[in-house]
């Protein structure tokens, strides 16, 4: 039972709702345009969750063997850090999840495109492999991009643009560049969650030579950067609502309330540990925005 609890903790269940926000938005737009397919939706959600769990396990392993997760770190104790899961067990779990991700990616692409659209399928297989590599390379290896202040950019691209536009394309086989606006909103809010995490860990990351944007900016400017991420995200989704000229789209503005409250709380934070509860707040607020967005489309 203790080992099961350790694995559940290592999967970081609280990160999973945020990971599917982009897929929800892409699926909602597809549904509103009569492109929706329940099989594609189910496989998209499963693939996204599998990728997020892979990223969480790889992050635990990478930070654990590098010594980044140590007694100076604030936040929940990690699996390798606690000793409840060994490095070998974590490696095996990562390999298992890579295989599972590949199976889900191939199943999703075959369901969406069949055997006829070979070139399109090939492109998406490459994108799927890139997503798997990105999930692993965030903290694992000498060239881990999470240690080179590139995490925010990668989160924006994969959680935002690729998730929303890629999901929509799976249904519609079309590209709508106007969707870059809601896609960027999800990407910016997801980057905000990472920035909160990095502001919380700013001192312990410095001791471990882990470079993040928050560490590069310093806490004061990292807070300003955080405010910018959230405000621009709200402006972009507001602009999309205006451009589609659908009055019901303004229903999404209800989701701005928890975001504005969150910004006010973050502005007043004095100690690093206070950032930790705001991770959940911003993640759930992002999911709520995605759901309100889809409700407004319907």
C-alpha positions as CSV (number, residue, x, y, z in Angstrom):
1,X,0.0,0.0,0.0
2,X,2.8,2.4,0.9
3,X,4.5,1.7,-2.5
4,X,1.2,2.3,-4.3
5,X,0.8,5.7,-2.5
6,X,4.4,6.5,-3.6
7,X,3.5,5.9,-7.2
8,X,0.3,7.8,-7.1
9,X,2.3,10.7,-5.5
10,X,4.9,10.4,-8.3
11,X,2.2,10.7,-10.9
12,X,1.3,14.1,-9.4
13,X,-2.4,13.9,-10.0
14,X,-2.9,17.6,-9.3
15,X,-1.1,18.4,-12.6
16,X,-3.3,16.2,-14.8
17,X,-6.4,18.6,-15.2
18,X,-4.1,21.4,-16.5
19,X,-2.6,19.1,-19.1
20,X,-5.9,18.4,-20.9
21,X,-7.0,22.1,-21.0
22,X,-5.7,22.6,-24.5
23,X,-7.4,19.4,-25.7
24,X,-10.7,20.6,-24.2
25,X,-10.4,23.9,-26.1
26,X,-9.5,22.2,-29.4
27,X,-12.3,19.7,-29.0
28,X,-14.8,22.4,-28.1
29,X,-14.1,24.3,-31.2
30,X,-14.3,21.1,-33.3
31,X,-17.6,20.3,-31.7
32,X,-19.0,23.7,-32.4
33,X,-18.1,23.2,-36.1
34,X,-19.5,19.7,-36.4
35,X,-16.2,17.9,-36.6
36,X,-16.3,16.2,-33.2
37,X,-15.6,12.5,-32.9
38,X,-15.9,10.7,-29.5
39,X,-13.2,8.2,-30.3
40,X,-10.7,10.9,-31.2
41,X,-11.7,12.8,-28.0
42,X,-11.1,9.8,-25.7
43,X,-7.8,8.9,-27.3
44,X,-6.6,12.5,-27.2
45,X,-7.4,12.8,-23.5
46,X,-5.7,9.5,-22.7
47,X,-2.6,10.4,-24.8
48,X,-2.3,13.8,-23.1
49,X,-2.7,12.3,-19.6
50,X,-0.1,9.7,-20.4
51,X,2.4,12.3,-21.7
52,X,1.8,14.4,-18.5
53,X,2.4,11.4,-16.3
54,X,5.6,10.5,-18.3
55,X,6.8,14.1,-17.8
56,X,6.1,14.0,-14.1
57,X,8.0,10.7,-13.6
58,X,10.9,11.9,-15.8
59,X,11.0,15.2,-13.8
60,X,11.1,13.2,-10.5
61,X,13.9,11.1,-11.8
62,X,15.9,13.9,-13.4
63,X,15.7,16.2,-10.4
64,X,16.3,13.3,-8.1
65,X,19.5,12.0,-9.5
66,X,20.8,15.5,-10.0
67,X,20.2,16.3,-6.4
68,X,17.9,19.2,-7.1
69,X,15.2,17.6,-5.0
70,X,16.9,18.0,-1.6
71,X,16.2,19.3,1.9
72,X,16.2,22.9,0.7
73,X,13.3,22.4,-1.7
74,X,9.8,23.7,-0.8
75,X,6.8,21.7,-1.7
76,X,5.7,18.0,-1.7
77,X,8.5,15.5,-1.2
78,X,9.3,13.7,-4.4
79,X,9.5,9.9,-4.9
80,X,13.2,9.5,-5.4
81,X,13.9,12.2,-2.8
82,X,11.9,10.2,-0.2
83,X,13.5,6.9,-1.1
84,X,10.1,5.2,-1.5
85,X,10.9,4.5,-5.2
86,X,14.4,3.6,-6.4
87,X,16.1,5.1,-9.5
88,X,15.9,1.7,-11.2
89,X,12.2,1.4,-10.5
90,X,11.6,5.0,-11.8
91,X,13.6,4.2,-15.0
92,X,11.5,1.2,-15.6
93,X,8.3,3.2,-15.1
94,X,9.5,5.8,-17.5
95,X,10.2,3.1,-20.2
96,X,6.8,1.6,-19.6
97,X,5.1,5.0,-20.0
98,X,7.1,5.8,-23.2
99,X,5.8,2.5,-24.7
100,X,2.2,3.4,-23.5
101,X,2.5,6.8,-25.0
102,X,3.7,5.5,-28.4
103,X,0.8,3.0,-28.5
104,X,-1.7,5.7,-27.7
105,X,-0.2,8.2,-30.2
106,X,-0.3,5.6,-33.0
107,X,-3.9,4.6,-32.1
108,X,-5.0,8.2,-32.0
109,X,-3.4,9.0,-35.4
110,X,-4.8,5.9,-37.0
111,X,-8.3,6.7,-35.7
112,X,-8.0,10.3,-36.9
113,X,-6.5,9.7,-40.4
114,X,-6.8,6.0,-41.2
115,X,-4.4,4.3,-43.6
116,X,-5.0,6.7,-46.5
117,X,-3.5,9.9,-45.2
118,X,0.0,8.6,-44.8
119,X,2.0,11.8,-45.0
120,X,-0.3,13.6,-42.5
121,X,-0.1,10.5,-40.2
122,X,3.7,10.6,-40.5
123,X,3.8,14.3,-39.5
124,X,1.7,13.6,-36.4
125,X,3.8,10.6,-35.4
126,X,6.9,12.9,-35.5
127,X,5.0,15.4,-33.4
128,X,4.1,12.7,-31.0
129,X,7.7,11.5,-30.7
130,X,8.8,15.1,-30.1
131,X,6.3,15.4,-27.3
132,X,7.6,12.3,-25.7
133,X,11.2,13.5,-26.0
134,X,10.2,16.9,-24.6
135,X,8.5,15.2,-21.6
136,X,11.7,13.3,-20.9
137,X,14.3,15.9,-21.6
138,X,12.9,18.6,-19.3
139,X,15.2,17.4,-16.5
140,X,16.9,14.3,-17.7
141,X,20.4,14.4,-19.3
142,X,23.2,16.9,-19.5
143,X,21.3,19.0,-22.0
144,X,18.0,19.1,-20.0
145,X,16.2,22.2,-21.2
146,X,14.5,22.8,-17.9
147,X,17.9,23.6,-16.5
148,X,18.6,26.2,-19.2
149,X,15.6,28.4,-18.6
150,X,13.7,27.0,-21.6
151,X,10.9,25.4,-19.7
152,X,8.4,28.3,-20.2
153,X,8.9,28.3,-23.9
154,X,8.4,24.6,-24.3
155,X,5.3,24.6,-22.0
156,X,3.8,27.4,-24.1
157,X,4.4,25.6,-27.3
158,X,3.3,22.1,-26.3
159,X,0.5,22.9,-23.8
160,X,-0.8,25.8,-25.9
161,X,-0.2,25.8,-29.6
162,X,0.4,22.1,-30.3
163,X,-2.3,20.9,-27.9
164,X,-5.1,23.2,-29.2
165,X,-4.2,23.4,-32.9
166,X,-3.1,19.8,-33.0
167,X,-6.3,18.5,-31.3
168,X,-8.5,20.6,-33.7
169,X,-6.6,19.3,-36.7
170,X,-7.2,15.7,-35.7
171,X,-10.9,16.3,-36.0
172,X,-11.2,18.7,-38.9
173,X,-8.0,18.1,-41.0
174,X,-7.9,21.9,-41.2
175,X,-5.8,24.7,-39.7
176,X,-7.5,27.9,-38.4
177,X,-4.8,30.4,-37.5
178,X,-7.3,32.5,-35.5
179,X,-7.2,29.7,-33.0
180,X,-3.7,30.8,-32.1
181,X,-5.4,33.3,-29.8
182,X,-7.1,30.7,-27.5
183,X,-4.1,28.4,-27.9
184,X,-1.8,31.1,-26.7
185,X,-4.1,31.8,-23.8
186,X,-3.8,28.2,-22.6
187,X,0.0,28.2,-23.3
188,X,0.5,31.4,-21.3
189,X,-1.5,30.2,-18.3
190,X,0.4,26.9,-18.4
191,X,3.6,28.8,-18.4
192,X,2.3,30.7,-15.4
193,X,1.9,27.5,-13.5
194,X,5.5,26.6,-14.2
195,X,6.6,30.1,-13.2
196,X,4.8,29.8,-9.9
197,X,6.7,26.5,-9.3
198,X,10.0,28.2,-10.2
199,X,9.3,31.2,-8.0
200,X,8.6,28.8,-5.1
201,X,11.9,26.9,-5.8
202,X,14.0,29.9,-6.7
203,X,16.5,29.6,-3.9
204,X,16.8,25.8,-4.0
205,X,17.2,25.9,-7.8
206,X,20.1,28.3,-7.4
207,X,21.8,26.0,-5.0
208,X,21.4,23.2,-7.5
209,X,22.6,25.3,-10.5
210,X,19.2,24.9,-12.1
211,X,18.6,27.9,-14.4
212,X,14.9,29.1,-14.7
213,X,13.4,32.3,-16.0
214,X,12.3,33.1,-12.5
215,X,15.9,32.6,-11.3
216,X,17.2,34.8,-14.1
217,X,14.7,37.5,-13.5
218,X,14.9,37.5,-9.7
219,X,11.7,37.3,-7.6
220,X,10.5,40.9,-8.1
221,X,10.7,40.7,-11.9
222,X,9.4,37.1,-11.9
223,X,6.3,38.4,-10.2
224,X,5.9,41.1,-12.9
225,X,6.5,38.4,-15.6
226,X,3.8,36.3,-14.0
227,X,1.3,39.2,-14.0
228,X,2.1,39.7,-17.7
229,X,1.5,36.1,-18.6
230,X,-2.0,36.1,-17.0
231,X,-3.1,39.5,-18.2
232,X,-2.0,38.8,-21.8
233,X,-3.7,35.4,-21.7
234,X,-7.0,37.1,-20.7
235,X,-6.6,39.8,-23.4
236,X,-6.1,37.2,-26.1
237,X,-9.1,35.1,-25.2
238,X,-11.1,38.3,-25.0
239,X,-9.9,39.3,-28.5
240,X,-10.9,36.0,-29.9
241,X,-14.4,36.4,-28.4
242,X,-14.6,39.8,-30.0
243,X,-13.4,38.6,-33.4
244,X,-15.8,35.7,-33.6
245,X,-18.6,38.2,-32.9
246,X,-20.6,35.7,-30.8
247,X,-22.2,37.3,-27.8
248,X,-22.2,34.0,-25.9
249,X,-18.4,33.9,-26.1
250,X,-18.3,36.5,-23.4
251,X,-19.5,33.8,-21.0
252,X,-15.8,32.9,-20.8
253,X,-15.1,36.1,-18.9
254,X,-16.6,34.4,-15.8
255,X,-13.3,32.5,-15.6
256,X,-11.4,35.8,-15.3
257,X,-12.7,36.2,-11.7
258,X,-10.5,33.5,-10.1
259,X,-7.6,34.6,-12.3
260,X,-7.8,38.2,-11.0
261,X,-8.1,37.0,-7.4
262,X,-5.0,34.8,-8.0
263,X,-3.0,37.8,-9.4
264,X,-3.9,39.9,-6.3
265,X,-2.8,37.1,-4.0
266,X,0.5,36.5,-5.8
267,X,1.2,40.2,-5.7
268,X,1.1,40.2,-1.9
269,X,3.1,37.0,-1.4
270,X,6.2,37.4,0.9
271,X,7.5,33.9,1.4
272,X,8.3,31.2,-1.2
273,X,6.1,28.5,0.5
274,X,3.0,30.7,-0.2
275,X,3.3,30.1,-3.9
276,X,2.6,26.4,-3.5
277,X,-1.2,26.6,-3.0
278,X,-1.5,29.0,-5.9
279,X,-0.2,26.3,-8.3
280,X,-3.4,24.4,-7.8
281,X,-5.5,27.6,-8.0
282,X,-4.0,28.7,-11.3
283,X,-4.2,25.1,-12.8
284,X,-7.8,24.7,-11.9
285,X,-8.6,28.3,-13.1
286,X,-7.1,27.3,-16.5
287,X,-9.3,24.2,-16.7
288,X,-12.3,26.3,-15.7
289,X,-11.5,28.8,-18.4
290,X,-11.3,26.0,-21.0
291,X,-14.6,24.6,-19.8
292,X,-16.3,28.0,-19.8
293,X,-14.9,28.6,-23.3
294,X,-16.4,25.4,-24.6
295,X,-19.7,26.1,-22.9
296,X,-19.8,29.5,-24.6
297,X,-19.3,27.8,-28.0
298,X,-22.3,25.6,-27.4
